[in-house]
Amino acid sequence: MAQIDIENTKVVTETIKRAEISVRGIVQGVGFRPFVFQLASQQGLKGWVTNTSGEVKIEVEGPFTNIQIFLEKLKTEAPPLALIEEINYLLLPPVGYSNFTIRESKTEKGKYQRISPDIATCFRCRQEIFNPQDRRYRYPFTNCTNCGPRFTIIEDIPYDRLTTTMKKFKMCPECEKEYNDPNNRRFHAQPNCCPVCGPQLELVDNQGRQITTYDPIFAAANLLKRGKIIAIKGLGGFLLACDATQDEVVKLLRRRKRRLFKPFAVMMRDLDEIKKYCFISSLEEELLVSTRAPIVLLKLKDKNLISPEVAPNLNYCGVMLPYTPLHHLLLREVSFPLVMTSGNISEEP
């Protein structure tokens, strides 16, 4: 990361009131442009910010002291999901900007930058999907600037809705209002959507025929309760799911995947449920609830209901928490942990 030596720049007079800035790293898909907008507004600076194929470019204009503060906070107060590798800037004469805007992104041939990974559902989005009074109640594709799909929906850079798979879905007026509101956490959230304008969930049989149901999540939960195996579309592909407490269905899943002994991972509803089945340290808990929502290897308690077929002859189990709204909604409907394994045959990519 470039070091910003503010002390050595103090010789520059206050007549220099514009800074041309470039930022590289993981700075697209992490709420960086809204952050820059808010920071510039706080410092009373005018100018613009834009995504390009290779970096985020910024121009700010105003009192030099404010520009110095802006440059420092750009590094120290960046969004938690951002990873700044380099900041470069050049001081220039002012040009008379009248406001601060987020400009249309620019494609640059031959340029590239790192892309944000997908991000586990944040606390506020989880609150929305379980709140009957919220317009996103039980909506399985809820997301915001702080969470949701990134890497798996990007088709090209720079990162904008039109270069993702969400380009097929035009935002409704309510979502547009959120997208354009600097005080909303969905300000410039590219995958922003809701039940009115976003993707819809379907339940289909093993021939791909749609199953008519008022609530696909409730219907899928009932299938799991009856000992069925279902395929769930996740962020990066399909996961096969079944009741992790039932020996016979786990055995059936092993036969179908031709995976006779290799352990399966298990998804549990929340930390309280995990603690019923496993021993968990503070570090393991921290990993489980992180934005990456990884699978964490936990020691099973002696008396638990997890089928021995999940991890044959082992007293450890790979455990993860739900990381999409669909997972959260489904796990809330069932009263047991779910085996979650990739939809491919064993040993295939």
N, C-alpha and C positions, 0 to 999 in steps of 0.2 A: 504494500500500500504506500502511496506517495505521502511524504511528510509535508505538512503545511507549516512552514516556518513564519508565523505571524510577526514575530519580533523583527525579523529582517526586512519585512515589507513596510514597516512603519515610516520609512523614509519617503515613501510615495505620498504625494500631497493629496488632500481631500478633493482636488479637482478631477482625479481619476475615479469615475463612478460606474464603470461597467466591467464585469468579469465574464469572460468566455470560458466555460468549464466543461470538461469531459469526465465522465465517471464510467469505469469498467468493473466488471465482476458479475455477480448474480444480482442484477438491478432491474430486471424486467419480470413482471408477474409477481412482485412482492410488495406492491403498494408504494413503489419508489416515486413515481411521478406525483401522486397525491401528497406524499410527504414533502416533496420539493415545493409544491404549490403552497402548502400550509406554512412551511418554513419561510418562504419568500414573503408571504403575507404578514407573518409575525414580525419580520424585520423591515417591513415597509418598502420592499424592493419590487421593481417592475422588470418585465422581461418575459421569458418563456422557457419551457422545458419540452423536450421531444425524445422519443425513442428512435434509435437508428439500428441498423443491422449489427453494428459493432459496439455501441455504447449508448449511454444516455448523455445528451448534450443539453447544456443549460446556458442561458445568458441572464444575468441579473444586473440591474442598474439602480443606483441610489447612493446614499452616504457611504463613504469608504469604510467607516467603522462598522456599519451594518453588514457590508459585504464580508468583512473579516469574520464577524460572528457567524454569518451564514456558512462560510467555508468550513469553519471549525465544527459547527453543528451538523453539517452535511455528513461528516465523518463519525462524530460521536453519538448522534441521535438517530441514525438511520434505522429503518424498520427492522425488527428482530430477524426477519426472514432474509434480509439482504446480506450479501457478502461483498463488501467493497474491496477490490484489489488495487485500484489505482485512481487517484484524482489528479488531474492536471488542469491548470487554469492560466489565463493570460489576461492582464489588465489593459483595458483599452479606453479611448475617449467615449463619453456617453453619446447615444443616438436619439434619446428622447422617448423611450417607451412610456406608454400611458397606463398600462395595467400589466398583470401577470397572467399568462395563458398556458394551457397545455396544447401544444401544437400537434398537427397531424404527423404521424410517424414517417420516417424516411427509409427507403430501402437502398442499401449500398452494396453494389456487386462485389463479391469476394470478401466481404466482411462477415464476422460472426461474433457471437458472445455466448456465455454460459446461460443455460436455461434453468429456471427454478423447477425443482421436483414438485410432484403433487403434495398437497398439504392436508393433513388430517382436519376434520371438521372442528371448527373453533367452538368455544363455550357459548358464545352469543347465538351462533347459528343452531346449535343444539337446543338452546332455549326456545328458539322460534319454531322448530319442527314439532316440539311437544306442547306448544301453547295453542289451545283451541281458538283463542281470540286473534291469533296472528295469521296474516294472509298466506304465510308459507307453512302453515300447520300440516304436518305429515307429507311435506313435499320432499321427495328423495334426492332432488338435485340442487338443494339449497347451498349457496356458497357466498363468499364475500371477498373483500380485498385481502383478508387475512387467512383464507383457507379455500380448499377446493382443488379442482383439477388444473394443472398447469402443463407439465411436460407431455402428458398423454393426449392433450387436445391440440397442441401446437403443430401446425403444418409448415410454418415458415417464420422467419423473424424479419423485422421486429415484431414483438408480441403485441398484437391487437386483435380484437374480436374477428376482424375480417381474415386473419391468418390462422384462425383456429376452427375447429369443427362447430363452434357455436355460431358461425356466420350464417347458418341456415335458420337461425331463430332470431327474429326481429323483436327487440324489447318493446313491451307494452308501455303505455304512458307512465304507469307507476314505477316501473323499473328504470325508465328513462330519467324520471325525476330523481331517483336515488343516484343514478350514474352521474348526473350533472350537479349534484349538491356537494360542495366542498366539505360540509359538516356531516355528511353521511358516510358510514364505514364502507359503503359500496360505491363511493366516488371513484369513477374510472375503474371499477372492477369489471374486467373484460368478459368473464363468463356469467355476469349477472342475469338472473332469470327467476321466474316464479311459475306457479301452476297455470297462469293465464297464457304466458308466452314461451315457456321453456319446454324442454323434452318431457315426454310422458312415459310412464312406466307401463309395461305390459307383462302379462304372464302367458307363456306359450307352452304347448306340450312338446314331447320329444320329436315331433314331426314339424315343429315350427308353426303350428296352428294356434292362433290366439284363443285363450280360454276366457270366456266372458265372465267377468267378476267385477263387483263394485269396487273392491279394494284388493289389488294384486298382492300387497304386502301381507294382509290378513290371510288371504288364500294360501300364499306360500308358507306362512307360519303353520297353518293347519296341515299342509302336506308334510312338513318336517315333524310335526307332532305325531303323524301317522306312520313315521318310520321311512319316509321317502327321501331320496337324494335329489336335490335341486341344483341347478346351475344359476349362479348369481353374477350378473354383469358388474364387475368392479371398475376401478379407474383404468387399470392396464390390461384387462382381459377378463375371462370368466373364472370364477371359483366354484368348485363343487362343494356343497354343504350338506351335512347331515347331523343328526343328534349324536353328540360326542359321548353320551352316557349309555347308548344302546349297542351291545356287542354285535348283534346280527347285522345291523345296517352298516356299521364300520367295516365288518368283514366283507360285506357286499361291495362297498366302495373300494376296498383293497383289490378284490377280484377284478372289478371293472377297470381299474387303473393299472392292473398287473404290478402292483406295489405291495409285496407280501409282508415286508418287515420294516421298511423305512418309516420312521415316525411321521405322524401328521401334526400340523399346527392346529391350535384350537383358538377360537375367538370367544371371548366372554364379555358379558354386557357392560361391566364396570369394575372398578377396583374392589368394591365390596364382594362381588361374585368371585373374583380371582382369589381373594383372601379366604374364601370358603374352601377352595380346592388346593391352594398352593401356599408355600412359604414365600414371602416377598420382602426384600430389603428396601431401604429408602432409595438406594441407587437404582434398583430394578423398577421401582415405582416411578421414579423420575424418567426413566427411559420409556416406559409404557405410555405415559401421558404426554410425551413430547410431540412436536408437530410432525415428526416422521412416523410415529406410531409403529415402531418395529416389532418383530417377533422377538420375545425375550425368553430365554430358557430358564424355567422356574422349577424348583423342587416340589414334587407333589406331596401332599400330606398323606399320612399312612391310611387314613380312612377318608376316601372321597369317592364320588360317583362317576368319575371319568373312566370310561371303558379301558381295560388293559390292552385292548386292540388298537388304541390310539398310538401308544408308544410301547410296543411289546418289550417286556423284560427290562424296562427302564423306569427309574423313579423320578425322571425329569420330563417336562413337557414344554414344547414351544407354545407360548401364549401371546396373544395380541388383543388389543382393544379395537372396537369398531372405529373405522377411519373415514367412512362416508356416511351421509345421512341415511342412505338405504340400509346400511349395516345397523346403525343405531335403532332405526324403526323396527327392523326385523328381530333384532335381539331383544327388544322390549316386548315384542309379541310372544316370543317363546320363553319358556321358563328354564331353559337349560343351555349349556355351552354348545357351540357348533364346531364340528370339524370344518376347517376351511383349507382346501387344497387346490392347486392349479388344475385347470381343466384338461391338461395334456396327459397322454399315456406316460407311465414312469420312464425316466431317462431321456425323454424327448424334450427339446427346448421349449 
